[in-house]
Amino acid sequence: MWEKNRPEVRRVEACLATLGTPSGLRVPERRTLILSRTGAAAVTKNNKPRPGAEEGEETPLMKETRAALALQDKSQIPPHPPTPCQC
């Protein structure tokens, strides 16, 4: 999983560092950020506000993104692929 997602995770983590907040990220980038911090796919299926939500209330995906950021202060993905065993 990490090998497939490593380039995108590193790009999104760099965007987050530049922006300082996940609110400027697009929906796929938020999903990648959740994967990066939790090691699992986002639970939220869409980014639509809940019915009857007040103006300015965060969407479920943004709440999940902020929870993932609070859970881990950095990405769980190793910065480089592991080196093969030289046994």
Phi, psi and omega in degrees: 000317184294321181299320180291322188260353185306311181298318180291319178299316180295323178294315181293320177298322177293320177298317179298319179297322180289314183284323182085351180212147180282353183293340178272358181274150175283168182302311179298326178291323177296319178296320178294321179296320177298315177301317181298318185273331184252338184081009180223158179291159179297141179280323181295130184275334180214177182250019182281141176294152180293153179300134180079012181292145177286157178299129178088356178291139182291148177287161179302323180292322178293321177297318178294322178297314179296323177295320178295321178294323178289329181291315182232133179275350176213168182294145176276347182286132177297143183296334181226153176298146178294147178280140180296150179294134179259049184287000000 
